[in-house]
Amino acid sequence: QTFSSGTDRTSNPSVPASVALREMESGEEEPVEPGPRSAALLDTGPAAGSHSEAGAARAAFEGGDQASAQEEKDSKPSPHNEQGHNEQVQMAEGKPPPPLSEEEGFDNQSVLADEQFTQERYDEIKAKTMHQMIEDVSDKQQLLFLTNQQADLLAQPDNVDKLFGALDINHTPKLLIVLQWDGGFQRQMAGAGPGNRGINEHERRHGTFVSDAESRDAEARLDRFMLEVLIPMAVQTNAIVICDAVAEFELSSSFLRMVAVQRASFGDTLPFFVMAITDEIHCFYVNSNPDAHWRAVRRRSRAWAKRDKKLVDLLINQKMMMNCHRYDLSVDAPMVILTDGIDAKRDKALQRGPATRLLTSMIRHLTSKWTLPSIAFRTGLSVAHSLNSDAAPSLLRAVDALNSGCPAVFLDVREREVCSAATRQEVIEKAKEAY
């Protein structure tokens, strides 16, 4: 600021800084009485010392004046300064400010609810569009990991066609083959948990067969049926084959194993399409074998990884570890559809309805919309605990197939004597005698 005298008062060492500031506000110069400090600065003679000494004195004067102004400013109370002081004290004591979730008046629950709603909406949109839903988990296996909500969405008639549109079906199919759940074979029974008292030691070693030899013969008959009947039928009709993705279920495992044996003869692409479906994810999580295939697939799947913590929280407990069967994911299934079984609203696992409804909807869509003739196969153990059961072992799954327009064939893998009775009643009487 320059005044009428033509001198820059703010840069004049003889004018105190406080006086210069008042002059800037009023626009008028004030007389300055030379004091000890200003006199020392004004005296340029030999008594005042060298130029360097005068410069040092000037710097000391201005620094002191600025320090006084800063002290005056800092002494004024303000809420902001008080809060900053408190936070500095907290940091000095090793106590950082609380996170936002712990601030008074912050509605943390609504933010968490919004975050969950956003994730659910994102999952819903992905399912409806099938955008990047299918993941490559190895050079010969793909995975479609579904939440229960997504499985229910895809089971709707308007959405199931989008599912098939996302699958890499290279041939025009002329037949649908469904291989249903099976039980009672040695590998499935051997996987029972140590606390499962419903399966005895003999069944763990031999399955529901008298001996190891009989158990192996039953498995060999299934392998021969696949090689001689089912695989040639699938090749001839470019079939869509729906089977189970659990390695311990012998009917589906036999088919996938025999397809792998003949894979070289098919070239780069199978002449039929195979998709393996399961919701037995709880039986994977109790299988602690570090070399289990399901663990390798989980490591390579982003969708599965996002649900892993919730699955661990709901599934890993003492009861499950003791009683649940230990299963693994089939390494031979080229396309796997896996449902997590979690009811998000009730925060509950082992809810198998959506996976069952999706499978039924897929079969109905292929038989009605694609007008494919179909056939279902079942063998081994079946249960009939309730007419409301959603479980795969239930005999109702064969009824579901029939209601979807799909004939069901039950395969008997035991060697039996041929009954020569002429009537049904004679068959019953001979069965009573044999029993």
Phi, psi and chi 1 to 4 in degrees:
 res  aa     phi    psi   chi1   chi2   chi3   chi4
   1 GLN       -  126.0  178.7   71.5   29.9      -
   2 THR  -111.2  132.7  -56.6      -      -      -
   3 PHE  -103.8 -176.9  -63.6   94.5      -      -
   4 SER   -64.2  -23.4   57.9      -      -      -
   5 SER   -71.4  -12.7   60.6      -      -      -
   6 GLY    85.1    3.0      -      -      -      -
   7 THR  -105.1  149.3   59.6      -      -      -
   8 ASP   -89.4   98.5 -174.1   -5.4      -      -
   9 ARG   -67.8  -31.0  -57.9  -87.0  -73.6 -177.0
  10 THR   -69.1  -24.5   58.4      -      -      -
  11 SER   -99.5   -1.3   61.4      -      -      -
  12 ASN   -77.9  119.6 -169.1  -25.0      -      -
  13 PRO   -67.6  -16.2   24.6  -33.2      -      -
  14 SER   -83.5  -10.0   65.6      -      -      -
  15 VAL  -103.1  118.8  180.0      -      -      -
  16 PRO   -59.1  151.3  -21.1   31.4      -      -
  17 ALA   -62.8  -37.5      -      -      -      -
  18 SER   -65.5  -37.2   58.4      -      -      -
  19 VAL   -67.4  -44.4  173.6      -      -      -
  20 ALA   -60.4  -36.8      -      -      -      -
  21 LEU   -67.0  -40.2  -72.0  173.2      -      -
  22 ARG   -66.2  -38.3  -73.5 -163.3  -60.6  -90.2
  23 GLU   -64.5  -36.4  -69.7  175.6  -10.1      -
  24 MET   -64.5  -35.5  -70.5  172.7   63.3      -
  25 GLU   -75.3  -40.6  -66.1  174.9   -5.4      -
  26 SER   -88.7  -24.0   62.9      -      -      -
  27 GLY    81.0    7.2      -      -      -      -
  28 GLU  -123.4  146.8  -63.0  179.8   -0.3      -
  29 GLU   -82.6  148.0  -64.6 -175.6    5.8      -
  30 GLU  -113.5  141.8  -64.8 -178.0   12.6      -
  31 PRO   -67.6  143.7   24.3  -33.9      -      -
  32 VAL  -117.6  121.6  179.1      -      -      -
  33 GLU   -84.0  125.4  -66.4  -66.6  -24.9      -
  34 PRO   -66.3  117.2  -11.5   23.1      -      -
  35 GLY  -100.1 -174.9      -      -      -      -
  36 PRO   -58.4  -41.9  -21.6   30.6      -      -
  37 ARG   -72.4  -44.4  -65.2  169.8   67.0 -172.8
  38 SER   -70.5  -33.4   60.1      -      -      -
  39 ALA   -63.9  -38.5      -      -      -      -
  40 ALA   -63.5  -34.0      -      -      -      -
  41 LEU   -77.3  -32.7  -66.8  174.2      -      -
  42 LEU   -77.8  -27.4  -71.3  170.4      -      -
  43 ASP   -75.0  111.1 -169.0   -6.9      -      -
  44 THR  -103.5    8.0   58.4      -      -      -
  45 GLY   -79.2 -178.2      -      -      -      -
  46 PRO   -60.9  -32.5  -21.5   31.9      -      -
  47 ALA   -65.0  -25.9      -      -      -      -
  48 ALA   -78.8   -9.8      -      -      -      -
  49 GLY    94.0 -170.4      -      -      -      -
  50 SER   -76.6  172.7   64.0      -      -      -
  51 HIS   -62.5  -34.9  -70.1  -73.1      -      -
  52 SER   -66.7  -35.0   60.7      -      -      -
  53 GLU   -68.0  -39.3  -69.0  174.4  -22.0      -
  54 ALA   -64.8  -39.9      -      -      -      -
  55 GLY   -64.4  -37.7      -      -      -      -
  56 ALA   -65.3  -40.4      -      -      -      -
  57 ALA   -65.0  -39.8      -      -      -      -
  58 ARG   -63.0  -43.5  177.1 -179.9  178.3 -178.4
  59 ALA   -62.8  -38.0      -      -      -      -
  60 ALA   -65.8  -39.5      -      -      -      -
  61 PHE   -63.0  -51.0  166.7   76.3      -      -
  62 GLU   -65.9  -38.2  -68.2 -178.3  -13.2      -
  63 GLY   -63.7  -41.1      -      -      -      -
  64 GLY   -65.1  -39.1      -      -      -      -
  65 ASP   -65.1  -42.2 -163.6   76.4      -      -
  66 GLN   -66.2  -38.4  -68.4  174.1    1.4      -
  67 ALA   -63.8  -38.6      -      -      -      -
  68 SER   -64.3  -41.7  -59.9      -      -      -
  69 ALA   -63.5  -40.2      -      -      -      -
  70 GLN   -66.5  -38.9 -176.4   64.0   38.1      -
  71 GLU   -64.0  -38.8  -70.5  173.9    0.9      -
  72 GLU   -64.9  -39.4 -178.5 -179.1   -4.4      -
  73 LYS   -67.1  -43.0  179.0  180.0  178.4 -178.5
  74 ASP   -68.9  -24.5  -68.3  -17.8      -      -
  75 SER   -75.8  -15.6   64.5      -      -      -
  76 LYS   -72.9  126.2  -65.7 -179.9 -179.9  179.3
  77 PRO   -74.1  142.0   27.4  -33.8      -      -
  78 SER  -152.5  148.0   71.5      -      -      -
  79 PRO   -58.6  -37.3  -20.5   30.2      -      -
  80 HIS   -65.1  -46.2  176.9   74.0      -      -
  81 ASN   -62.5  -38.7  -71.3  -18.2      -      -
  82 GLU   -64.6  -42.4 -175.8  176.7   -5.4      -
  83 GLN   -64.6  -44.5  180.0 -178.3   -0.8      -
  84 GLY   -61.2  -39.3      -      -      -      -
  85 HIS   -61.7  -42.9  174.9   71.3      -      -
  86 ASN   -63.0  -40.9  -67.7  -22.6      -      -
  87 GLU   -66.7  -36.3  -69.3  179.6   -3.8      -
  88 GLN   -64.9  -38.7  -71.1  176.7    0.7      -
  89 VAL   -63.7  -42.7  171.7      -      -      -
  90 GLN   -61.2  -45.0  -72.0 -179.2  -14.9      -
  91 MET   -64.4  -38.7  -68.4  -63.1  -69.4      -
  92 ALA   -63.9  -32.7      -      -      -      -
  93 GLU   -86.5    3.5  -64.4  176.3   -7.4      -
  94 GLY    82.0   20.1      -      -      -      -
  95 LYS  -116.8  100.8  -63.3  178.4 -178.5  178.8
  96 PRO   -70.3  162.2   27.3  -35.3      -      -
  97 PRO   -59.5  148.9  -20.0   30.6      -      -
  98 PRO   -66.5  151.4   25.6  -34.7      -      -
  99 PRO   -66.8  164.4   24.6  -33.7      -      -
 100 LEU   -59.0  -35.6 -179.2   60.7      -      -
 101 SER   -64.0  -19.4   59.3      -      -      -
 102 GLU  -104.4    0.3  -63.6  178.2    8.4      -
 103 GLU   -68.7  141.9  -70.1  -81.7    3.2      -
 104 GLU   -67.7  132.5 -176.5  178.2   -5.0      -
 105 GLY    90.5   -5.8      -      -      -      -
 106 PHE   -88.5  127.8  177.6   70.8      -      -
 107 ASP   -88.6   85.8 -171.1    0.1      -      -
 108 ASN   -68.8  -36.0 -170.9   45.4      -      -
 109 GLN   -64.0  -38.2  -66.9  -60.2  -39.7      -
 110 SER   -67.9  -35.2   65.0      -      -      -
 111 VAL   -66.2  -44.0  172.0      -      -      -
 112 LEU   -63.3  -39.4  -66.0  176.5      -      -
 113 ALA   -64.8  -40.8      -      -      -      -
 114 ASP   -63.3  -40.1  -71.1  -15.5      -      -
 115 GLU   -64.1  -42.2 -177.5  179.2   -9.7      -
 116 GLN   -66.4  -41.3 -179.3  177.9   -4.1      -
 117 PHE   -62.7  -41.1  174.7   76.5      -      -
 118 THR   -62.7  -42.9  -58.3      -      -      -
 119 GLN   -64.6  -41.3 -177.7   61.6   45.6      -
 120 GLU   -64.0  -40.6  -70.0  175.5   -3.5      -
 121 ARG   -65.5  -39.2  -74.3  -71.6  -63.7  157.9
 122 TYR   -62.4  -44.9  174.3   73.8      -      -
 123 ASP   -63.5  -37.5  -67.9  -18.9      -      -
 124 GLU   -65.5  -44.0  178.4 -178.1  -17.8      -
 125 ILE   -64.2  -41.4  -68.3  171.1      -      -
 126 LYS   -61.1  -42.8  -75.4 -165.3   69.1  174.9
 127 ALA   -66.1  -41.1      -      -      -      -
 128 LYS   -69.6  -28.9  -73.3 -176.1  175.0 -178.6
 129 THR  -102.3  -13.7   60.9      -      -      -
 130 MET    57.8   30.8  -71.9  -59.3  -63.8      -
 131 HIS   -74.2  115.5  175.7   67.1      -      -
 132 GLN    50.7   37.9  -64.4 -177.7  -12.1      -
 133 MET   -83.1  -30.3  -71.0  -76.1  -72.2      -
 134 ILE   -94.3  126.9  -61.2  175.9      -      -
 135 GLU  -114.2  142.5  -57.8  173.2  -74.1      -
 136 ASP   -85.4  111.9  -67.3  -38.3      -      -
 137 VAL  -101.2   -8.5  -67.9      -      -      -
 138 SER  -162.7  179.3   74.4      -      -      -
 139 ASP   -73.4   -9.2   56.7   -9.6      -      -
 140 LYS  -134.1   15.7   61.8  175.6 -175.8  178.0
 141 GLN  -144.6  136.5 -169.5  169.1   62.1      -
 142 GLN  -118.3  155.4  -67.6 -178.8  -49.5      -
 143 LEU  -132.3  132.8  173.0   68.6      -      -
 144 LEU  -114.1  102.4  172.7   58.5      -      -
 145 PHE   -94.8  126.2 -175.2   94.0      -      -
 146 LEU  -123.1  139.2  -60.5  173.5      -      -
 147 THR   -77.3  165.7   64.7      -      -      -
 148 ASN   -60.0  -38.3  -92.9   17.4      -      -
 149 GLN   -62.6  -42.8 -179.5 -171.6   17.5      -
 150 GLN   -66.5  -38.2  -70.0  174.6  -34.2      -
 151 ALA   -62.7  -41.4      -      -      -      -
 152 ASP   -65.8  -37.5  -95.3  -26.3      -      -
 153 LEU   -65.2  -44.4  -75.5  170.5      -      -
 154 LEU   -69.8  -22.7  -71.5  175.4      -      -
 155 ALA   -73.5  -15.0      -      -      -      -
 156 GLN   -69.2  142.9  -62.6  173.8    5.0      -
 157 PRO   -55.3  -34.0  -25.9   34.4      -      -
 158 ASP   -74.3  -18.6  -66.2  -21.5      -      -
 159 ASN  -107.2  -24.2  -63.7  -33.2      -      -
 160 VAL   -64.7  -29.5   68.4      -      -      -
 161 ASP   -67.1  -31.3 -168.7   53.0      -      -
 162 LYS   -67.0  -32.6  -62.9  175.1 -176.0  176.5
 163 LEU   -61.6  -49.0  168.5   60.0      -      -
 164 PHE   -68.1  -29.1  -75.3  106.3      -      -
 165 GLY   -66.9  -26.8      -      -      -      -
 166 ALA   -85.6  -14.4      -      -      -      -
 167 LEU   -81.2  148.1  -60.8  175.9      -      -
 168 ASP   -88.7   73.2 -169.9   15.8      -      -
 169 ILE   -93.9  105.8  -57.6  176.6      -      -
 170 ASN   -87.6  -16.2  -63.3  -42.6      -      -
 171 HIS  -118.9  158.4  -54.7  -80.7      -      -
 172 THR   -82.8  109.8  -58.0      -      -      -
 173 PRO   -74.9  148.9   27.3  -33.1      -      -
 174 LYS  -121.5    1.7  -53.2  177.5 -171.3   67.6
 175 LEU  -157.5  145.9  179.2   66.3      -      -
 176 LEU  -112.2  124.8  169.4   63.4      -      -
 177 ILE  -115.5  126.9  -60.3  173.1      -      -
 178 VAL  -118.6  121.4 -179.0      -      -      -
 179 LEU  -104.9  110.6  -56.0  179.7      -      -
 180 GLN   -84.3  177.3  -66.8 -167.0  -18.8      -
 181 TRP   -59.8  146.5 -172.5   94.1      -      -
 182 ASP  -139.0  159.1   65.7   85.1      -      -
 183 GLY  -150.9  172.6      -      -      -      -
 184 GLY    96.5   -9.0      -      -      -      -
 185 PHE   -82.8  163.6  -70.6   85.2      -      -
 186 GLN   -60.3  -46.1 -170.9  -85.2  -30.8      -
 187 ARG   -64.9  -37.8  -76.4 -159.7  -59.9  164.6
 188 GLN   -69.0  -40.6 -172.2  -96.6  -24.5      -
 189 MET   -71.7  -34.9  -58.1  -69.0  -90.1      -
 190 ALA   -67.2  -19.4      -      -      -      -
 191 GLY   -81.9   -0.5      -      -      -      -
 192 ALA   -63.1  144.5      -      -      -      -
 193 GLY   -65.3  156.9      -      -      -      -
 194 PRO   -63.4  -23.0   21.6  -32.4      -      -
 195 GLY   -93.1    1.5      -      -      -      -
 196 ASN   -79.7   99.9 -170.3  -24.5      -      -
 197 ARG   -83.6   -4.5  -61.3 -178.2  179.3  179.8
 198 GLY   -77.1  -10.2      -      -      -      -
 199 ILE  -121.5  120.5  -61.9  177.5      -      -
 200 ASN   -86.3  177.7   58.1   41.9      -      -
 201 GLU   -65.7  -37.4 -167.8   61.0   30.7      -
 202 HIS   -62.3  -42.5  175.3   89.0      -      -
 203 GLU   -67.9  -32.2  -69.3  170.9  -34.3      -
 204 ARG   -66.6  -31.5  -67.4  174.8 -172.2  -90.4
 205 ARG   -88.8  -34.6  -68.6 -162.0  -51.2  -93.5
 206 HIS  -122.7   -3.1  -48.2  -63.1      -      -
 207 GLY    72.2 -152.9      -      -      -      -
 208 THR   -92.4   39.7   53.0      -      -      -
 209 PHE  -121.1  162.0  -59.8   94.2      -      -
 210 VAL   -69.6  -37.4  173.9      -      -      -
 211 SER  -147.6  171.4   63.1      -      -      -
 212 ASP   -60.9  -38.4  -81.0  -20.2      -      -
 213 ALA   -62.7  -44.3      -      -      -      -
 214 GLU   -66.7  -37.0 -174.7  175.0  -32.1      -
 215 SER   -64.1  -44.5  175.7      -      -      -
 216 ARG   -67.5  -35.8  -71.1 -166.3  -61.8  -89.6
 217 ASP   -63.5  -39.3  -73.3  -15.8      -      -
 218 ALA   -63.9  -42.4      -      -      -      -
 219 GLU   -66.8  -37.4  -65.1  172.4    6.1      -
 220 ALA   -65.8  -36.1      -      -      -      -
 221 ARG   -65.5  -38.7  -68.8 -172.4 -175.0   98.5
 222 LEU   -64.4  -44.2  -85.8 -178.9      -      -
 223 ASP   -59.2  -41.8  -70.5  -13.0      -      -
 224 ARG   -67.4  -37.1 -170.8  163.3   58.9 -109.7
 225 PHE   -62.9  -40.0  174.1   78.2      -      -
 226 MET   -66.5  -45.4  -60.8  -58.4  169.7      -
 227 LEU   -67.7  -39.3  -75.5  173.2      -      -
 228 GLU   -95.6  -22.0  -62.5  177.7   -0.9      -
 229 VAL  -121.4  -61.4  179.3      -      -      -
 230 LEU   -73.0  -45.8 -156.9   59.9      -      -
 231 ILE   -65.4  -44.7  -68.0  177.0      -      -
 232 PRO   -59.0  -36.1  -26.2   35.5      -      -
 233 MET   -65.0  -41.3 -177.8 -170.0  -57.5      -
 234 ALA   -66.6  -39.1      -      -      -      -
 235 VAL   -65.7  -44.5  171.3      -      -      -
 236 GLN   -65.4  -33.1 -176.5  178.0   -0.7      -
 237 THR  -105.8    5.6   60.1      -      -      -
 238 ASN    47.5   47.7  -59.5  125.3      -      -
 239 ALA   -67.4  157.5      -      -      -      -
 240 ILE   -96.2  122.3  -67.2  178.2      -      -
 241 VAL  -111.3  120.8 -178.9      -      -      -
 242 ILE  -106.6  121.0  -61.4  177.0      -      -
 243 CYS  -135.5 -174.0   62.7      -      -      -
 244 ASP   -94.5  145.7 -152.6  -66.9      -      -
 245 ALA   -93.1    1.4      -      -      -      -
 246 VAL   -86.2  129.2  174.1      -      -      -
 247 ALA   -67.6  -23.9      -      -      -      -
 248 GLU   -87.3   -2.3  -73.9   74.6   14.9      -
 249 PHE   -91.2  112.5  -65.8  162.6      -      -
 250 GLU   -68.6  -35.8 -159.8   59.6   39.9      -
 251 LEU   -61.9  -53.3 -178.0   63.1      -      -
 252 SER   -69.5  -39.0  -64.4      -      -      -
 253 SER   -62.7  -38.8 -179.0      -      -      -
 254 SER   -63.6  -44.7  173.5      -      -      -
 255 PHE   -61.1  -49.4  172.8   77.9      -      -
 256 LEU   -64.8  -35.8  -66.2  171.3      -      -
 257 ARG   -67.3  -42.4 -171.6  167.7   57.8 -115.1
 258 MET   -72.3  -31.1  -66.5  -59.2  102.2      -
 259 VAL   -65.2  -40.5  169.1      -      -      -
 260 ALA   -63.7  -36.1      -      -      -      -
 261 VAL   -63.8  -38.5  168.4      -      -      -
 262 GLN   -95.5    7.2  -67.6 -169.0  -37.7      -
 263 ARG   -58.8  -38.2 -176.1   62.1 -173.8 -101.4
 264 ALA   -61.7  -30.7      -      -      -      -
 265 SER   -75.9  -14.2   63.9      -      -      -
 266 PHE   -91.8   -9.7  -62.3  137.0      -      -
 267 GLY    80.8 -154.7      -      -      -      -
 268 ASP   -73.2  -28.4  -64.6  -25.8      -      -
 269 THR  -124.4  133.5  -55.0      -      -      -
 270 LEU   -67.0  141.6  -70.1  175.2      -      -
 271 PRO   -77.8    4.8   26.6  -32.5      -      -
 272 PHE  -141.3  165.4   46.7   84.6      -      -
 273 PHE  -111.5  131.3 -175.9   78.8      -      -
 274 VAL  -119.1  128.9 -178.7      -      -      -
 275 MET  -130.5  128.7   51.7 -177.1  164.7      -
 276 ALA  -105.4  127.9      -      -      -      -
 277 ILE  -119.6  141.2  -56.7  174.9      -      -
 278 THR  -159.5  154.5 -173.0      -      -      -
 279 ASP  -126.1   22.4   61.1  -10.1      -      -
 280 GLU   -83.8   36.9  -58.8  -84.6   -2.1      -
 281 ILE   -64.6  -28.2 -165.7  168.1      -      -
 282 HIS   -64.8  -30.4   53.6  -72.3      -      -
 283 CYS   -77.1  -18.5  -63.6      -      -      -
 284 PHE   -75.0  -41.1  -60.9  154.7      -      -
 285 TYR   -70.1  -18.5  -88.5   81.1      -      -
 286 VAL   -93.1   -3.4  -63.1      -      -      -
 287 ASN   -88.6  101.4  179.0    1.2      -      -
 288 SER   -90.8   10.1   57.0      -      -      -
 289 ASN   -61.4  119.1 -179.0   -0.1      -      -
 290 PRO   -64.5  -20.2   22.6  -32.1      -      -
 291 ASP   -95.7    6.4  -62.9  -35.9      -      -
 292 ALA   -62.5  140.8      -      -      -      -
 293 HIS   -66.5  -32.8 -178.2   59.1      -      -
 294 TRP   -61.2  -31.2   76.1  -90.6      -      -
 295 ARG   -72.2  -35.8  -62.1  179.2   69.9  172.2
 296 ALA   -66.6  -39.7      -      -      -      -
 297 VAL   -66.5  -41.6  172.6      -      -      -
 298 ARG   -60.3  -39.1 -179.3 -178.4   61.0  172.5
 299 ARG   -64.0  -27.7  -73.3 -167.1  -65.2  -91.1
 300 ARG   -98.7   -1.9  -62.6  172.9 -173.8  142.0
 301 SER  -109.0  117.8  168.7      -      -      -
 302 ARG   -69.0  -38.8  -69.2  179.9   58.5   84.9
 303 ALA   -63.6  -42.7      -      -      -      -
 304 TRP   -67.0  -41.8 -167.5  -19.9      -      -
 305 ALA   -59.9  -35.2      -      -      -      -
 306 LYS   -66.5  -27.5  -73.0  169.7   59.7  177.6
 307 ARG   -98.2   -2.1  -62.1  -67.1  -78.4  174.9
 308 ASP   -63.7  -44.9  180.0   67.1      -      -
 309 LYS   -61.8  -43.4 -175.5 -179.9 -175.8  -56.1
 310 LYS   -63.1  -40.5  174.7   62.6   69.2  174.9
 311 LEU   -64.5  -42.2  -73.7  162.4      -      -
 312 VAL   -62.6  -45.0  169.4      -      -      -
 313 ASP   -61.2  -37.3  -68.3  -16.7      -      -
 314 LEU   -89.5  -23.9  -66.0  177.6      -      -
 315 LEU  -106.9  -31.2  -65.6  176.1      -      -
 316 ILE   -86.1  102.2  -57.9  -56.9      -      -
 317 ASN  -150.9  170.9   54.8   64.0      -      -
 318 GLN   -62.5  -39.9 -173.7   64.8   22.1      -
 319 LYS   -63.6  -46.0 -177.4  178.8  178.7 -179.3
 320 MET   -64.0  -43.3  -71.2  -69.8  -68.0      -
 321 MET   -64.5  -29.4  -65.7  -60.5  -65.1      -
 322 MET   -85.1  -37.9  -71.8  -63.9  -66.5      -
 323 ASN  -106.5  -25.7  -60.9  -34.7      -      -
 324 CYS   -77.2  146.6 -169.7      -      -      -
 325 HIS   -66.4  147.3  -80.9   70.0      -      -
 326 ARG  -100.0  111.5  -76.1  121.3  169.7   88.2
 327 TYR  -118.4  168.2  -67.3  153.5      -      -
 328 ASP  -134.1  158.4 -163.9    7.7      -      -
 329 LEU   -80.2  138.9 -162.3   62.8      -      -
 330 SER   -65.7  131.8  173.1      -      -      -
 331 VAL   -82.2  -15.4   70.6      -      -      -
 332 ASP   -93.8   -6.7  -64.8  -42.9      -      -
 333 ALA   -78.9  120.0      -      -      -      -
 334 PRO   -71.2  -30.3   22.2  -30.0      -      -
 335 MET  -134.7  120.4  176.5   70.6 -152.0      -
 336 VAL  -115.6  132.4  175.0      -      -      -
 337 ILE  -114.2  115.7  -59.8  177.8      -      -
 338 LEU  -121.6  127.3  175.8   61.6      -      -
 339 THR  -108.0  139.1  -51.7      -      -      -
 340 ASP   -79.9  -17.2   69.4    0.6      -      -
 341 GLY    73.6   15.8      -      -      -      -
 342 ILE  -102.3  126.8  -64.7  177.1      -      -
 343 ASP   -87.5  105.0 -174.0  -29.4      -      -
 344 ALA   -66.0  -34.7      -      -      -      -
 345 LYS   -69.1  -37.6  -67.0 -177.2  178.7  178.7
 346 ARG   -96.6   -3.2  -65.5 -170.7  -65.6  165.6
 347 ASP    52.4   53.2 -159.6   30.2      -      -
 348 LYS  -135.7  138.3 -170.0  175.3 -178.7 -178.9
 349 ALA   -97.1  180.0      -      -      -      -
 350 LEU    62.0   32.2  -62.6  173.6      -      -
 351 GLN   -97.7  101.5  -55.3  -54.6  -62.7      -
 352 ARG   -98.5   -0.9  -45.3 -176.5   76.8  164.3
 353 GLY   -59.3  -48.0      -      -      -      -
 354 PRO   -58.8  -39.9  -28.7   36.8      -      -
 355 ALA   -65.0  -40.9      -      -      -      -
 356 THR   -65.2  -42.6  -59.9      -      -      -
 357 ARG   -65.2  -37.0  -71.4 -169.7  -72.3  -88.1
 358 LEU   -64.4  -45.0  175.2   60.1      -      -
 359 LEU   -61.6  -45.4  176.1   58.5      -      -
 360 THR   -61.9  -41.2  -57.5      -      -      -
 361 SER   -65.4  -38.4  178.0      -      -      -
 362 MET   -64.7  -43.9  -68.7  169.8   66.2      -
 363 ILE   -63.9  -43.8  -65.2  173.8      -      -
 364 ARG   -63.3  -39.9 -176.6 -179.5  -65.9  112.2
 365 HIS   -65.1  -43.1 -177.1   81.1      -      -
 366 LEU   -69.3  -33.2  -69.0  172.8      -      -
 367 THR   -83.1  -29.1   54.9      -      -      -
 368 SER   -98.1  -52.1   60.6      -      -      -
 369 LYS   -76.1  -42.8  -62.3  -65.0 -176.5  179.8
 370 TRP   -88.7   -6.1  -70.5   28.1      -      -
 371 THR    51.1   41.7   63.9      -      -      -
 372 LEU   -86.4  132.9  -67.5 -178.4      -      -
 373 PRO   -65.8  151.0   22.8  -30.9      -      -
 374 SER  -141.6  160.6   58.5      -      -      -
 375 ILE  -153.1  137.6 -173.8  168.7      -      -
 376 ALA  -116.4  145.7      -      -      -      -
 377 PHE  -123.6  144.4  -65.9   90.6      -      -
 378 ARG  -147.1  146.1 -167.0  178.1 -175.9   94.2
 379 THR  -152.4  173.0 -170.2      -      -      -
 380 GLY    72.6 -152.0      -      -      -      -
 381 LEU   -74.4  140.7  173.1   70.1      -      -
 382 SER  -134.7  153.5  -69.0      -      -      -
 383 VAL  -124.2  159.5  -64.0      -      -      -
 384 ALA  -142.4   63.0      -      -      -      -
 385 HIS   -72.8  -38.4  -64.8  -47.1      -      -
 386 SER  -154.2  150.4  167.6      -      -      -
 387 LEU   -77.3   -5.4  -68.7  176.9      -      -
 388 ASN  -106.6   10.2  -63.4  -38.9      -      -
 389 SER   -69.8  136.1  173.6      -      -      -
 390 ASP   -99.6   -0.3  -68.8  -35.6      -      -
 391 ALA   -74.6  147.6      -      -      -      -
 392 ALA   -63.6  -35.6      -      -      -      -
 393 PRO   -66.8  -14.6  -22.2   33.5      -      -
 394 SER   -65.3  141.4  174.3      -      -      -
 395 LEU   -63.4  -16.6 -163.9   60.1      -      -
 396 LEU   -64.0  -20.4  -68.2  174.6      -      -
 397 ARG   -67.3  -31.5  -57.7  -66.9   77.3   78.9
 398 ALA   -68.3  -37.2      -      -      -      -
 399 VAL   -65.0  -39.9  177.8      -      -      -
 400 ASP   -58.1  -42.7  -69.7  -19.2      -      -
 401 ALA   -61.9  -44.1      -      -      -      -
 402 LEU   -62.1  -41.6  -67.6  170.5      -      -
 403 ASN   -67.9  -21.3  -71.7  -25.0      -      -
 404 SER   -88.6    5.2  -60.4      -      -      -
 405 GLY    85.3   20.7      -      -      -      -
 406 CYS  -112.2  115.3  178.1      -      -      -
 407 PRO   -61.7  148.9  -17.9   29.9      -      -
 408 ALA  -119.0  133.0      -      -      -      -
 409 VAL  -116.6  127.4  177.3      -      -      -
 410 PHE   -99.7  124.1  -69.9   79.1      -      -
 411 LEU   -95.9  125.8  -60.4  174.2      -      -
 412 ASP   -99.0  115.5 -173.5   -2.7      -      -
 413 VAL   -95.8    4.8  -65.2      -      -      -
 414 ARG   -94.5  149.4  -61.4 -178.9 -171.4  -89.4
 415 GLU   -84.7  120.5 -169.6   70.7   35.7      -
 416 ARG  -127.6  155.0  -56.6 -179.8 -172.0  -87.6
 417 GLU   -71.4  140.7  -65.2 -177.7    6.6      -
 418 VAL   -74.5  129.1  178.0      -      -      -
 419 CYS   -89.0  125.0 -178.6      -      -      -
 420 SER   -99.4   16.6   57.9      -      -      -
 421 ALA   -67.1  147.3      -      -      -      -
 422 ALA   -88.2  -26.0      -      -      -      -
 423 THR  -127.0  165.6   65.0      -      -      -
 424 ARG   -63.5  -39.6 -179.5  173.8 -178.8  -85.0
 425 GLN   -64.3  -38.1 -170.1   58.6   39.2      -
 426 GLU   -65.1  -36.6  -71.7 -178.3   16.8      -
 427 VAL   -62.1  -42.7  172.4      -      -      -
 428 ILE   -64.9  -42.2  -66.5  173.2      -      -
 429 GLU   -67.1  -39.2  -67.1  -57.4  -35.6      -
 430 LYS   -67.3  -35.3  -73.8 -169.0  174.5 -175.9
 431 ALA   -64.9  -37.4      -      -      -      -
 432 LYS   -65.0  -40.9  -71.3 -179.8  179.4  179.2
 433 GLU   -66.0  -41.1  -66.9  175.6    4.7      -
 434 ALA   -67.8  -34.9      -      -      -      -
 435 TYR   -70.3      - -179.7   76.6      -      -
